Amino acid sequence: MRMKKKAKIKRIGVLTSGGDAPGMNAAIRSVVRTAIYHKMEAFGIFRGYEGLINEELKILDHRSVSNIISRGGTILKTDRSDRFKTVEGRRRAYEVIKKNRIDGLVLIGGDGTYRGGRLFNKEWGVPCIGVPGSIDNDIAGTDYTIGSDTAVNTALEAIDKIRDTATSMERIFIVEVMGRSSGYIAINAALSGGAEDVLVPERKYSIQQLCQDVVEGNLRGKMSWIIIVAEGVARAGDIAKIITETTTLETRVVTLGHIQRGGSPTAKDRTLATRLGAEAVNLLRKGVSSKAVGVTGSKINVVGLASAVTKKSKDVDSLYKLIKILT
């Protein structure tokens, strides 16, 4: 049986799902304290949809979210749930919702989290509001996702340090950053870090042209290079091997890996998370459901969960052109 509409939201649940992103804790804090301000109870749901199925719930009070705004990761933990992808898994999750008299959910995560929430709402009528937590900035309907600014800055800090060694030892460095299907971190870190080239999923590349550029630069006296590679394009080690074999120039590989997910969130991510967490609660109070919150410009933007997981428009070509102009 689908959840019946209620005149007033009294209890909400908040969960984080999928990959963690810096700023998720700031969003949790905002959701909980905004709910308390409006005389509602807030349940923390641990380990995402899997925790919901397992009834891993805890009522959070004002002090439960003290001193977490500056912490990376998520105090609610996170997971990817194969069981929630099944009809029986979602049925079990609904039983937990009914048992604990939860009137609506705030879902902090990326496209997989949104798809799960949309399906849950469609099948069982549970009001769901999505808050975009993703380092890849790959959610439509918002200029930025929570964690994306911190991830770029983390990558940039590493690239700045690598630049010192690359220049001193006159070497080519291939730096692999996160991004299976999104080149957001790669292209922004490359542009702001003064990298000589970048390989991203949204744009075809030619390894032959890359090698030719390196050789021509070397002949002009350019002895150090930094090339950023998004993990979804190729392994940095494979790119480095081809460059070395083709050009005979010394090449080194750095894989930044999961350090891009951690760390204290930037002011931009904290502010974004705080605004969107509060707005998610306000939407539930108004009876809104199956929506996602974001920002466009400086204003809050609300779109359907279905629209939020469509392909996001990206201006990759113009950014890449600028990188090459400045090389």
Residue pairs with C-beta under 8 A, 6 or more apart in sequence:
2 123
2 124
2 125
3 94
3 97
3 98
3 124
3 125
3 126
3 127
4 125
5 125
5 287
6 103
9 40
9 103
9 104
9 127
9 284
9 285
9 287
10 40
10 41
10 101
10 103
11 40
11 41
11 42
11 43
11 100
11 101
11 102
11 103
12 31
12 35
12 40
12 41
12 42
12 43
12 102
12 103
12 104
12 105
12 106
12 281
12 284
13 42
13 43
13 44
13 45
13 52
13 57
13 97
13 100
13 102
13 104
13 105
13 106
14 28
14 31
14 32
14 42
14 43
14 44
14 45
14 60
14 76
14 105
14 106
14 108
15 44
15 45
15 46
15 48
15 49
15 51
15 52
15 76
15 105
15 106
15 107
15 108
16 24
16 28
16 48
16 74
16 76
16 77
16 78
16 108
16 109
16 133
17 48
17 49
17 78
17 79
17 80
17 81
17 107
17 108
17 109
17 112
17 113
17 116
18 48
18 78
18 80
18 109
18 110
18 112
18 113
18 133
18 134
19 78
19 110
19 134
19 135
19 261
20 72
20 73
20 74
20 78
20 133
20 147
20 261
20 262
21 133
21 134
21 135
21 145
21 146
21 147
21 148
21 150
21 151
21 261
22 72
22 73
22 135
22 146
22 147
22 150
22 151
22 261
22 262
22 263
22 264
22 265
22 266
22 269
23 133
23 146
23 147
23 150
23 265
23 269
23 270
23 272
23 273
24 73
24 74
24 76
24 78
24 108
24 133
24 146
24 147
24 273
25 65
25 68
25 69
25 71
25 72
25 73
25 74
25 75
25 265
25 273
26 68
26 69
26 146
26 265
26 269
26 270
26 273
26 274
26 277
27 108
27 131
27 133
27 146
27 273
27 274
27 276
27 277
28 44
28 65
28 68
28 74
28 75
28 76
28 108
28 277
29 65
29 68
29 69
29 274
29 277
30 273
30 274
30 275
30 276
30 277
30 278
30 281
31 42
31 106
31 131
31 277
31 278
31 280
31 281
32 42
32 44
32 60
32 61
32 62
32 64
32 65
33 62
33 65
34 277
34 278
34 281
34 282
35 41
35 42
35 281
36 42
36 61
36 62
38 281
38 285
40 281
40 285
41 59
42 59
42 60
43 57
43 58
43 59
43 60
43 100
43 102
44 57
44 58
44 59
44 60
44 64
44 75
44 76
45 51
45 52
45 56
45 57
45 76
45 105
46 56
46 57
46 58
46 76
46 77
47 54
47 56
47 76
47 77
47 78
47 79
48 77
48 78
48 79
48 80
48 81
48 109
48 113
49 79
49 81
49 83
49 84
49 89
49 93
49 116
50 79
50 80
50 81
50 83
50 84
51 57
51 76
51 77
51 79
52 84
52 93
52 96
52 97
53 81
53 83
53 84
53 89
53 92
53 93
53 96
55 96
55 99
55 100
57 96
57 100
58 64
65 75
68 75
69 270
69 274
70 264
70 265
70 270
71 264
72 150
72 261
72 262
72 263
72 264
72 265
73 262
74 108
78 109
80 112
81 89
81 116
82 89
83 89
83 92
84 90
84 93
84 116
85 116
87 123
90 119
90 120
90 123
90 124
93 120
94 120
94 123
94 124
94 126
97 105
97 124
97 126
103 127
103 284
104 126
104 127
104 128
104 129
104 284
104 289
105 117
105 120
105 126
105 127
105 128
105 129
106 128
106 129
106 131
106 277
106 280
106 281
106 284
107 113
107 114
107 116
107 117
107 128
107 129
107 130
107 131
108 130
108 131
108 133
108 146
108 277
109 130
109 131
109 132
109 133
109 134
110 132
110 133
110 134
110 136
110 138
110 139
110 145
111 134
111 138
111 139
111 308
111 309
113 130
113 133
114 130
114 139
114 292
114 305
114 308
114 309
115 305
115 309
117 128
117 130
117 290
117 305
118 128
118 290
118 305
118 306
118 309
120 126
120 128
121 127
121 128
121 289
121 290
121 305
122 290
127 284
127 287
127 288
127 289
127 290
128 289
128 290
128 305
129 280
129 283
129 284
129 288
129 289
129 291
129 292
129 293
130 280
130 291
130 292
130 293
130 305
130 308
131 146
131 273
131 276
131 277
131 280
131 292
131 293
132 139
132 142
132 145
132 146
132 276
132 292
132 293
132 294
132 308
133 145
133 146
133 147
133 273
134 145
134 146
134 147
134 148
135 145
135 147
135 148
135 150
135 151
135 178
135 185
135 260
135 261
136 145
136 148
136 178
136 179
136 180
136 181
136 182
136 184
136 185
137 144
137 145
137 148
137 182
137 184
137 312
138 145
138 181
138 182
138 184
138 312
139 145
139 292
139 294
139 308
139 309
139 312
140 303
140 307
140 308
140 309
140 310
140 311
140 312
140 313
141 292
141 294
141 296
141 301
141 302
141 303
141 307
141 308
142 292
142 293
142 294
142 295
142 296
142 301
142 308
143 294
143 295
143 296
143 297
144 268
144 272
144 294
144 295
145 294
146 265
146 269
146 272
146 273
146 276
147 261
147 265
147 269
148 184
148 185
148 269
149 265
149 266
149 268
149 269
149 272
150 263
150 264
150 265
150 266
150 269
151 178
151 185
151 260
151 261
152 184
152 185
152 188
152 189
152 192
153 266
154 256
154 259
154 260
154 262
154 263
155 175
155 177
155 185
155 189
155 193
155 256
155 260
156 189
156 192
156 193
158 175
158 254
158 256
158 259
159 175
159 189
159 193
159 195
159 226
159 228
160 193
162 173
162 175
162 226
162 254
163 193
163 194
163 224
163 226
165 171
165 173
166 172
166 173
166 224
166 225
166 226
167 224
169 224
170 223
170 224
171 224
171 250
171 251
171 252
172 214
172 224
172 225
172 226
172 227
172 240
172 243
172 249
172 250
172 251
172 252
173 224
173 225
173 226
173 227
173 251
173 252
173 253
173 254
174 227
174 229
174 236
174 237
174 239
174 240
174 243
174 251
174 252
174 253
174 254
175 195
175 226
175 227
175 228
175 229
175 236
175 254
175 255
175 256
176 229
176 230
176 231
176 235
176 236
176 253
176 254
176 255
176 256
177 185
177 186
177 189
177 228
177 229
177 230
177 231
177 256
177 260
178 185
178 230
178 231
178 256
178 257
178 258
178 260
178 261
179 185
179 186
179 200
179 201
179 230
179 231
179 232
180 201
180 230
180 231
180 232
181 201
181 232
182 201
182 202
182 230
182 232
183 198
183 200
183 201
183 202
183 203
183 230
183 232
183 233
183 314
183 316
184 314
185 230
185 260
186 198
186 199
186 200
186 228
186 229
186 230
187 198
187 200
187 228
187 316
187 319
187 320
187 323
188 319
189 195
189 228
190 197
190 198
190 228
190 323
191 198
191 319
191 322
191 323
193 226
193 228
194 226
194 326
195 226
195 227
195 228
195 323
196 213
196 217
196 225
196 226
196 227
196 323
196 327
197 210
197 213
197 225
197 227
197 228
197 323
197 324
197 327
198 227
198 228
198 229
198 230
198 320
198 323
199 205
199 227
199 228
199 229
199 230
199 233
199 234
199 239
200 230
200 233
200 316
200 320
201 230
201 232
201 233
202 314
202 316
203 316
203 317
203 320
205 233
207 239
207 242
207 243
208 246
210 227
210 239
210 243
211 242
211 243
211 246
211 247
214 225
214 243
214 247
214 249
215 247
217 225
217 327
218 247
218 249
227 239
229 235
229 236
229 239
236 253
236 254
236 255
237 253
240 251
240 252
240 253
241 251
243 249
243 251
244 250
244 251
265 273
272 295
275 295
275 300
276 293
276 294
276 295
276 300
279 293
279 300
279 302
280 293
283 291
283 293
283 302
288 302
290 304
290 305
290 306
291 302
291 303
291 304
291 305
292 302
292 303
292 304
292 305
292 307
292 308
293 300
293 301
293 302
294 300
294 301
294 302
294 303
294 308
295 301
